[in-house]
């Protein structure tokens, strides 16, 4: 039987975990001081707790770059999106990606080694995206925030279903229904309604074979899922 392991740290949010590769997983959470607290599981044991200073207001969201590194994003006290990268051995340090977020940002891989895409709800409730192109860890390697539209009330949950192919699920303000936007490799196709009045945030994950599964919790407290595209 699996045995629970207790890690001692002062946390104010739940963890976000992502694969480093080679059987290693990084999990990170917001500390009570606003910093980024993390530990790496190597397949048999957890590493010593690491704490990175920050003035964050949200939980981190982390994703793998599919090449042994993990990128985590948070919102700071100025409502800017800040990002840090774990490079397989240590953190590279926080960089400010700018923008003005009105909710916790999220990230997903892009189906391309070393690249990730991060998303945030802007102050007007539209969804914005920003692509990290890989290479040096600096703000200049990010493409800048692009308005993807929508009028969202939730965090976006996005998943790659192929090389530079993405599906993003959101809950929209007008009817609290699940909507999705699709990136076809060159452009976003625009939000389309899938239905199902929901509460909380959607969760989308790649299934393989060019498919993505998105799950939501309905107002009847039951979980529903849909597979596409």
Secondary structure, DSSP 8 states (H G I E B T S, - for coil): ----------BSS--EEEEEETTEEEEEEEBTTS-EEEEEE-SS-B---EEE---B-S--EEEE-SSS-EEEEEEBTTS-EEEEEE-SSSB---EE----BSS--EEEE-SSTT-EEEEEEBTTS-EEEEEE-SSSSSGGGB---EEEE--BSS--EEEEEETTEEEEEEEBTTT-EEEEEEE-SS-B---EEEEEEEEEEEEEEEEETTEEEEEEEETTS-EEEEEE-
